[in-house]
């Protein structure tokens, strides 16, 4: 009986460590995406305006094409689902409104059959998503980080 209790305690302790490590990995991933990048301004003759061009650091480049999981605030650009965004900050501190930077948002491209789950979300729902990270430095109509085949893992809280 004594060993059974010790075994259960050990299992719970290991599970707690795994959850803490996952939480740390998510926060650490956002830190990497936000800090290991430089944004420079470049004039585009084609678009006749100044464009923001990312220069990805080595740590971010190594994430390109990797399966990742991120937690953040959901933002919907339109009701058709044509523009879905995961933000490090809530809407009142969004990259567009307050100038916190393009590196604080990730464009979501839902996996086939997942769009309806994202369309049910409300602005600022705190969610966890997973998918394949794609770095974008050439298509100025898209965000600099794109999460392809995005899946809604969990809704952490909803208003």
Secondary structure, 3 states (H helix, E strand, C coil): CHHHHHHHHHHHHHHHHHHHHHHHHHHHHHHHHHHCEEEEEEEECCCCEEEEEEEECHHHHHHCCCEEEEEEEEEECCCCCCCEEEECCCHHHCHHHHCCCHHHEEEEEECCCCHHHHHCCCCCCEEEEEEEEEECCCCCCCCCEEEEEEEEEEEEECC
